[in-house]
Amino acid sequence: MQPVSQFRHGQFDPFRALPGEFAPRDVQDLMAYPFFSLSKSHRTVPIEFTTGRVSIRVEAVPDHGMATIWDADILIWAASQIVEARDMGLRTSQLMAATPYEILKFVGRGTSARDYQRLKAALDRLQSTTICTSIRQRAEGRRHRFSWLNEWKERTDADGNAGGIELVVPDWFYQSVLDDALVLTIDRRYFALTGGLERWLYRHVRKHGGRQRNGWRFDFRHLHQKSGALSPFKRFAFELRDIVRRQPLPGYTLYLEVELGGRILLAFEPALRPAKTGEGFVPSGTRQHVRWGTASTCHQEPDRRPSGCPAKGIRPSNLESNEESNIRPRAGRRTARVQREGREP
């Protein structure tokens, strides 16, 4: 592997991070599949996931442990920088230069000396975690092996003072960021989510929630498999119910649905936009058009349900996005909605 200094004068020109705040972007493949540890504890147990033609193996080294879903914030920062610069007509590169302050501020972290040390530890985990996957490999049976960072280093100025960091993102990641079809904008409130499972669930829901207005649903056991979590299914299901009770995911409302056979499904819908002052109530008999904030022009009091869409019949499955994550409706299937508090019937 070449040192960063050789990359600068050879294969890559450095890309200096852009100042200011802009929309966070995430890579859909990273949102849909288990690539990161959902726990802050030191994990070395590999992640193994196979479905259809997709296979993923994530490995960690004992010295650093596996990259976590919090470490993935650095990749979100990198993707956001690359997309923003490209849209501005600027040249981008796999070699990126920034200050720790710029990265930490973008992902909503503190900027103390302790936060800087945590950032360096995250960079170490990203560099030492290796992935072997068939995703986006044209020939069947081919695999691409890479690390989340090819390498990184601290920069110094002419006087030897700290001048920031340089990092090199892998080609697999860089090419996916340059493809508009593989990148989604995420809610900045995502960075405030504290739990590993709720962070993963938001990314998973956001990945599948962009095309179907009425939302859809996932089987609990399939979610457990796709999360890559080490916790047993019973614990995983308990934590999912607690997330449904708390409703922490920005932009989405979660529900539990139970089939007549007893299988539990997690359903979600886009949340209603918050109404502006004075728009929360529309008196019955109103004869003028209702302003922004209601689902449509109406002449009656709006629906008070927490859902953004009527809950009639079965939610559609997400057939447009990722078939491996869907519940396909069967003839005669019926479900019962469970209260938002997560109580089972």
C-alpha positions as CSV (number, residue, x, y, z in Angstrom):
1,M,0.0,0.0,0.0
2,Q,1.4,3.4,-1.0
3,P,1.8,6.1,1.7
4,V,-0.5,9.1,1.4
5,S,2.3,11.3,0.3
6,Q,2.7,9.2,-2.8
7,F,-1.0,9.3,-3.5
8,R,-0.8,13.1,-3.5
9,H,1.7,13.2,-6.3
10,G,0.7,10.1,-8.1
11,Q,-2.6,8.4,-8.4
12,F,-4.8,11.0,-6.5
13,D,-4.9,14.7,-6.2
14,P,-6.0,15.8,-2.7
15,F,-9.6,17.0,-2.3
16,R,-9.9,19.7,0.4
17,A,-13.2,19.4,2.4
18,L,-15.7,22.1,1.7
19,P,-16.6,24.5,4.6
20,G,-20.1,25.1,5.9
21,E,-23.2,22.9,6.4
22,F,-25.1,21.0,3.8
23,A,-27.3,18.0,3.5
24,P,-25.9,14.7,4.8
25,R,-25.8,11.9,2.2
26,D,-25.6,8.2,2.7
27,V,-24.9,5.2,0.4
28,Q,-27.9,2.9,-0.1
29,D,-25.9,-0.3,0.0
30,L,-24.5,0.7,3.4
31,M,-28.1,1.5,4.6
32,A,-29.6,-1.8,3.3
33,Y,-27.0,-4.4,4.5
34,P,-25.1,-5.3,7.7
35,F,-21.7,-3.7,7.3
36,F,-21.2,-2.3,10.9
37,S,-21.3,-3.4,14.5
38,L,-24.3,-2.0,16.3
39,S,-22.6,-2.0,19.6
40,K,-19.9,0.3,21.0
41,S,-18.3,-2.7,22.7
42,H,-15.2,-4.3,21.1
43,R,-16.4,-6.8,18.5
44,T,-14.2,-9.2,16.6
45,V,-16.9,-11.8,15.6
46,P,-17.3,-11.5,11.8
47,I,-20.6,-10.5,10.2
48,E,-21.8,-13.1,7.7
49,F,-24.8,-12.3,5.5
50,T,-26.0,-14.1,2.3
51,T,-29.2,-13.7,0.4
52,G,-29.8,-14.4,-3.2
53,R,-26.7,-13.2,-5.1
54,V,-25.6,-10.9,-2.3
55,S,-22.9,-12.0,0.1
56,I,-21.1,-10.0,2.7
57,R,-18.4,-10.9,5.2
58,V,-17.0,-8.2,7.5
59,E,-13.9,-9.0,9.5
60,A,-12.2,-7.1,12.3
61,V,-8.7,-7.3,14.0
62,P,-8.4,-7.8,17.7
63,D,-6.3,-4.6,18.2
64,H,-9.1,-2.2,17.1
65,G,-12.3,-4.2,16.7
66,M,-15.0,-3.9,14.1
67,A,-16.0,-0.5,12.7
68,T,-19.3,0.6,14.4
69,I,-22.4,2.3,13.1
70,W,-21.1,5.5,14.9
71,D,-17.8,5.2,13.0
72,A,-19.9,5.2,9.8
73,D,-20.7,8.8,10.4
74,I,-17.2,9.6,8.9
75,L,-18.3,7.8,5.7
76,I,-21.5,9.9,5.7
77,W,-19.4,13.0,6.0
78,A,-17.1,11.8,3.2
79,A,-20.1,11.0,0.9
80,S,-21.7,14.4,1.7
81,Q,-18.5,16.2,0.8
82,I,-18.0,14.3,-2.5
83,V,-21.6,14.8,-3.7
84,E,-21.7,18.5,-2.7
85,A,-18.4,19.2,-4.5
86,R,-19.4,17.3,-7.6
87,D,-22.7,19.2,-7.8
88,M,-20.8,22.4,-7.6
89,G,-18.7,21.4,-10.5
90,L,-15.5,20.8,-8.4
91,R,-13.1,18.0,-8.9
92,T,-13.3,15.3,-6.2
93,S,-10.9,12.6,-5.2
94,Q,-10.6,9.5,-3.0
95,L,-7.9,11.4,-1.1
96,M,-9.6,13.8,1.2
97,A,-8.1,16.4,3.6
98,A,-10.0,18.0,6.5
99,T,-9.6,19.1,10.1
100,P,-11.0,16.9,12.9
101,Y,-13.1,19.9,13.9
102,E,-14.8,20.0,10.5
103,I,-15.7,16.3,10.6
104,L,-16.9,16.4,14.2
105,K,-19.1,19.4,13.8
106,F,-20.7,18.0,10.6
107,V,-21.7,14.8,12.4
108,G,-22.9,16.5,15.6
109,R,-20.1,15.6,17.9
110,G,-18.2,17.6,20.5
111,T,-14.8,19.1,19.8
112,S,-12.9,18.4,23.0
113,A,-9.5,16.6,23.1
114,R,-11.4,13.5,24.1
115,D,-13.6,13.7,21.0
116,Y,-10.5,14.1,18.9
117,Q,-9.1,10.9,20.4
118,R,-12.4,9.1,19.7
119,L,-12.3,10.3,16.1
120,K,-8.8,8.8,15.7
121,A,-9.9,5.5,17.2
122,A,-12.9,5.5,14.7
123,L,-10.5,6.1,11.8
124,D,-8.4,3.1,13.0
125,R,-11.4,0.8,13.1
126,L,-12.5,1.9,9.6
127,Q,-9.0,1.3,8.2
128,S,-8.6,-2.1,9.9
129,T,-12.1,-3.5,9.2
130,T,-12.2,-5.5,6.0
131,I,-15.2,-6.3,3.8
132,C,-15.6,-9.0,1.2
133,T,-18.8,-8.6,-0.9
134,S,-20.4,-9.6,-4.2
135,I,-22.4,-6.3,-4.3
136,R,-21.9,-4.5,-7.6
137,Q,-19.8,-7.2,-9.0
138,R,-20.9,-7.9,-12.6
139,A,-19.7,-11.5,-12.9
140,E,-21.3,-14.1,-10.7
141,G,-18.9,-15.5,-8.1
142,R,-16.7,-12.4,-8.1
143,R,-15.9,-10.7,-4.8
144,H,-14.5,-7.3,-3.9
145,R,-12.3,-7.0,-0.8
146,F,-11.5,-3.6,0.7
147,S,-11.3,-1.6,3.9
148,W,-13.5,1.4,4.7
149,L,-10.4,3.5,4.6
150,N,-7.3,2.5,2.5
151,E,-5.3,4.6,5.0
152,W,-5.3,7.8,7.0
153,K,-2.7,10.1,8.6
154,E,-2.4,13.3,10.6
155,R,-1.0,16.2,8.6
156,T,1.5,18.7,9.9
157,D,2.5,22.1,8.6
158,A,6.1,23.3,7.9
159,D,6.7,23.9,11.6
160,G,5.5,20.5,12.6
161,N,2.2,21.7,14.0
162,A,-1.0,19.6,13.6
163,G,-2.7,20.6,10.4
164,G,-5.6,18.2,10.1
165,I,-5.9,14.7,8.7
166,E,-5.8,13.0,5.3
167,L,-7.7,9.8,4.4
168,V,-8.2,7.7,1.3
169,V,-11.6,6.1,0.8
170,P,-11.8,2.9,-1.2
171,D,-12.8,2.7,-4.8
172,W,-15.9,0.6,-4.0
173,F,-17.2,3.3,-1.8
174,Y,-16.1,6.2,-4.0
175,Q,-17.8,4.9,-7.1
176,S,-21.1,4.3,-5.3
177,V,-21.1,7.9,-4.0
178,L,-20.6,9.2,-7.6
179,D,-23.7,7.2,-8.7
180,D,-26.8,9.4,-8.0
181,A,-28.9,6.2,-7.9
182,L,-27.0,4.9,-5.0
183,V,-27.0,7.9,-2.7
184,L,-29.8,9.2,-0.5
185,T,-30.1,12.4,1.6
186,I,-30.7,11.6,5.3
187,D,-32.2,13.7,8.1
188,R,-29.6,15.6,10.1
189,R,-31.4,14.5,13.3
190,Y,-30.0,11.0,12.5
191,F,-26.7,12.0,14.2
192,A,-28.6,12.6,17.5
193,L,-29.8,9.0,17.6
194,T,-27.9,7.3,20.5
195,G,-28.8,3.6,20.1
196,G,-27.0,1.4,17.6
197,L,-30.2,-0.5,16.6
198,E,-32.3,2.7,16.1
199,R,-29.5,4.2,14.0
200,W,-29.4,1.0,11.8
201,L,-33.2,0.9,11.7
202,Y,-33.4,4.6,10.6
203,R,-31.0,3.9,7.7
204,H,-32.8,0.8,6.7
205,V,-36.2,2.5,6.8
206,R,-34.9,5.6,5.0
207,K,-33.4,3.4,2.3
208,H,-36.8,1.7,1.6
209,G,-39.0,4.7,2.4
210,G,-38.3,7.0,-0.5
211,R,-40.6,5.5,-3.1
212,Q,-43.7,4.2,-1.4
213,R,-45.9,6.9,0.1
214,N,-47.9,4.5,2.3
215,G,-44.8,2.8,3.7
216,W,-44.5,-1.0,4.1
217,R,-43.5,-3.6,6.6
218,F,-40.7,-6.1,7.5
219,D,-40.6,-9.4,9.3
220,F,-38.9,-9.3,12.7
221,R,-36.7,-12.3,12.0
222,H,-35.6,-11.0,8.6
223,L,-34.7,-7.6,10.2
224,H,-32.7,-9.5,12.8
225,Q,-30.7,-11.3,10.1
226,K,-30.1,-8.1,8.1
227,S,-28.9,-6.1,11.2
228,G,-25.9,-8.4,11.8
229,A,-26.5,-7.9,15.5
230,L,-25.0,-10.4,17.9
231,S,-28.0,-10.2,20.4
232,P,-30.4,-13.2,20.4
233,F,-33.6,-12.8,18.5
234,K,-35.7,-12.4,21.7
235,R,-33.6,-9.5,22.9
236,F,-33.6,-8.0,19.4
237,A,-37.4,-8.2,19.2
238,F,-37.7,-6.6,22.7
239,E,-35.5,-3.6,21.6
240,L,-37.6,-3.2,18.4
241,R,-40.8,-3.0,20.4
242,D,-39.2,-0.4,22.6
243,I,-38.2,1.7,19.6
244,V,-41.8,1.5,18.4
245,R,-42.9,2.7,21.8
246,R,-40.5,5.6,21.8
247,Q,-40.9,6.6,18.1
248,P,-37.3,8.1,17.8
249,L,-36.9,7.9,14.0
250,P,-37.0,11.3,12.4
251,G,-39.5,11.5,9.6
252,Y,-41.2,8.1,10.2
253,T,-43.9,6.6,12.3
254,L,-43.5,2.9,13.3
255,Y,-46.2,0.3,14.1
256,L,-46.3,-3.3,15.0
257,E,-48.7,-5.5,13.0
258,V,-49.5,-9.1,13.8
259,E,-50.7,-11.7,11.3
260,L,-53.5,-14.1,12.2
261,G,-50.9,-16.8,12.4
262,G,-49.0,-14.8,15.1
263,R,-46.0,-13.5,13.0
264,I,-45.0,-10.0,14.1
265,L,-44.2,-7.4,11.5
266,L,-42.6,-3.9,11.8
267,A,-44.5,-1.4,9.7
268,F,-43.6,2.2,9.0
269,E,-45.1,5.2,7.3
270,P,-43.7,8.7,6.5
271,A,-44.7,11.0,9.4
272,L,-46.9,14.0,8.8
273,R,-45.1,17.3,8.3
274,P,-45.6,19.6,11.3
275,A,-48.3,22.1,10.7
276,K,-47.5,25.8,10.9
277,T,-49.1,28.0,13.7
278,G,-52.9,28.1,13.3
279,E,-53.0,25.2,10.9
280,G,-53.4,22.4,13.4
281,F,-57.3,22.5,13.4
282,V,-59.7,22.9,10.5
283,P,-63.2,23.6,11.8
284,S,-66.0,21.5,10.3
285,G,-67.8,23.5,7.7
286,T,-64.7,25.5,6.5
287,R,-65.5,26.9,3.1
288,Q,-62.1,28.1,2.0
289,H,-59.0,26.1,0.9
290,V,-56.9,24.9,3.8
291,R,-53.4,26.2,3.8
292,W,-50.1,24.2,3.8
293,G,-49.8,21.6,6.5
294,T,-52.8,19.4,5.7
295,A,-52.6,16.3,3.6
296,S,-55.0,17.8,1.0
297,T,-57.6,20.5,0.5
298,C,-60.6,19.7,2.8
299,H,-63.7,21.0,4.4
300,Q,-63.7,19.1,7.6
301,E,-61.5,18.4,10.6
302,P,-58.4,16.5,9.6
303,D,-57.6,12.9,10.5
304,R,-56.0,12.8,14.0
305,R,-54.3,9.5,13.6
306,P,-50.5,9.6,14.0
307,S,-50.1,8.0,10.6
308,G,-49.5,10.2,7.5
309,C,-51.7,8.0,5.4
310,P,-55.0,6.1,5.9
311,A,-54.4,2.6,7.2
312,K,-56.7,0.6,5.0
313,G,-56.0,-3.0,4.2
314,I,-52.4,-4.3,4.0
315,R,-49.4,-2.1,3.6
316,P,-47.7,-2.7,0.2
317,S,-44.4,-4.4,0.1
318,N,-41.3,-2.6,-1.1
319,L,-40.9,-4.3,-4.4
320,E,-39.2,-1.4,-6.1
321,S,-36.2,-1.2,-3.9
322,N,-34.8,-4.3,-2.4
323,E,-36.7,-7.5,-2.7
324,E,-34.6,-9.3,-0.1
325,S,-36.1,-7.0,2.6
326,N,-39.7,-7.3,1.7
327,I,-42.8,-9.1,2.9
328,R,-44.6,-10.3,-0.2
329,P,-48.4,-10.3,0.4
330,R,-50.1,-13.6,0.2
331,A,-53.7,-14.2,-0.9
332,G,-56.0,-13.8,2.1
333,R,-53.3,-12.3,4.4
334,R,-54.8,-10.2,7.1
335,T,-53.0,-8.2,9.8
336,A,-54.0,-6.4,13.0
337,R,-52.3,-3.1,14.0
338,V,-50.9,-3.0,17.5
339,Q,-50.9,0.2,19.5
340,R,-48.0,2.6,19.1
341,E,-46.9,1.7,22.7
342,G,-45.9,-1.7,21.3
343,R,-48.4,-3.9,23.2
344,E,-49.2,-7.1,21.6
345,P,-52.8,-8.1,21.3
